[in-house]
Amino acid sequence: MTILLLGCGRMGSALARGWAGRHRVQVFDPMAGELPDGTERATTLNDIEAANELTIVLAVKPQVFGSLAQDLRALAACDALFVSIMAGITLKRLSNALGSARVIRAMPNTPAAIGRGITAAVAARDCRTEDIATADALLLPTGPVVWLDNENQIDAVTALSGSGPAYYFRFTEALAAAGAAAGLPSALAMQLARTTFTGAAALAEADLAPLAELRRQVTSPGGTTAAGLRAMEADDAIDRLAGAIIYGAAERSRQLAG
């Protein structure tokens, strides 16, 4: 299979590294410096051969897509499969701009750059069974792939897993600041908070028990953890905050999609 990757930023590079050596990978990104090993640079889209089993992965910024769509229509006419990881560009907009019904929309998150992400994907109605299998295989090097029942779910996915890493980073920053306010040197507070964050994530991955059970294992009745959790859960504070976060991000995702 030949893969044309448009956009070789952090996410595009991570995908390309997973494909190199197994597929012919051509990269179109005039702004990119050194490309991942095993890939080829395409200087113009006119140089691309409309080979059999051509898959085009759109990893550019959404605002750049419009300027490229017209040049991609010729490849769409040659029955290329399109897989988009652009935020906010719906299947309908992709199909209309490209003149193709073979379009798939995916939402990875930033840990995908180190192969530890998760991607949600949804296929246009006219995609073939083999199109979904192809996209699944291409996205898998960055982490698990889940397929959505309908495109409306992608706004909630964007809010939860797409934006989610930033929430965890921000909470860790808040814990470190609180630790410093409680009397720890700032650098030590950050080291403790950051390592606790990564260690807890690793434990949650290694131990398949429900998160509520892992939480109970840390929480002695009447102890310090219980006191901290009572503050977190007072007036349903943590649940109300999470609800507001997901609602706000999902609503913005819907706005961007028009």
Long-range contacts (C-beta under 8 A, 24 or more apart in sequence): 1-53, 1-54, 1-55, 1-134, 2-26, 2-49, 2-51, 2-53, 2-54, 2-55, 3-54, 3-55, 3-56, 3-57, 3-138, 4-28, 4-42, 4-48, 4-54, 4-55, 4-56, 4-57, 4-75, 4-80, 5-29, 5-39, 5-57, 5-59, 6-56, 6-57, 6-58, 6-59, 6-60, 6-68, 7-58, 7-59, 7-60, 7-61, 7-64, 8-32, 8-35, 8-36, 8-59, 9-59, 10-110, 10-113, 11-59, 11-85, 11-108, 11-110, 11-112, 11-113, 11-142, 12-57, 12-59, 13-113, 14-112, 14-113, 14-114, 14-115, 14-141, 14-142, 15-57, 15-59, 15-112, 15-138, 15-139, 15-141, 15-142, 17-141, 18-115, 18-138, 18-140, 18-141, 18-142, 19-138, 19-141, 29-60, 45-71, 45-72, 45-75, 46-71, 48-75, 50-74, 50-75, 50-78, 50-80, 54-78, 54-79, 54-80, 54-81, 55-80, 55-81, 55-82, 55-83, 55-134, 55-135, 55-138, 56-80, 56-81, 56-82, 56-83, 57-82, 57-83, 57-84, 57-85, 57-138, 58-82, 58-83, 58-84, 58-85, 58-86, 58-94, 59-85, 59-86, 60-86, 61-86, 62-86, 62-87, 62-88, 62-89, 62-256, 65-89, 65-97, 66-97, 69-97, 69-98, 72-98, 73-98, 73-99, 76-100, 76-102, 81-127, 81-131, 81-134, 81-135, 83-135, 83-138, 83-139, 85-119, 87-158, 87-162, 87-253, 87-256, 88-253, 88-256, 88-257, 89-257, 90-151, 90-257, 90-258, 91-122, 91-124, 91-151, 93-258, 94-124, 95-124, 101-125, 101-126, 101-127, 102-126, 102-127, 102-128, 102-131, 103-127, 104-131, 104-132, 104-135, 105-151, 105-154, 106-135, 106-139, 106-145, 107-154, 107-157, 107-158, 107-161, 107-162, 108-139, 108-142, 108-143, 108-162, 109-161, 109-162, 109-163, 109-164, 109-165, 110-165, 111-143, 111-165, 112-142, 112-143, 113-142, 115-141, 115-142, 115-143, 116-143, 117-142, 117-143, 118-143, 118-144, 118-145, 118-146, 118-161, 119-143, 119-144, 119-145, 119-146, 120-145, 120-146, 120-147, 120-148, 120-153, 120-154, 120-157, 120-161, 121-145, 121-146, 121-147, 121-148, 122-147, 122-148, 122-150, 122-151, 122-153, 122-154, 123-147, 154-253, 155-250, 155-251, 155-253, 155-254, 155-257, 156-246, 156-250, 158-249, 158-250, 158-253, 159-245, 159-246, 159-247, 159-248, 159-249, 159-250, 159-253, 160-246, 163-249, 167-245, 168-197, 172-197
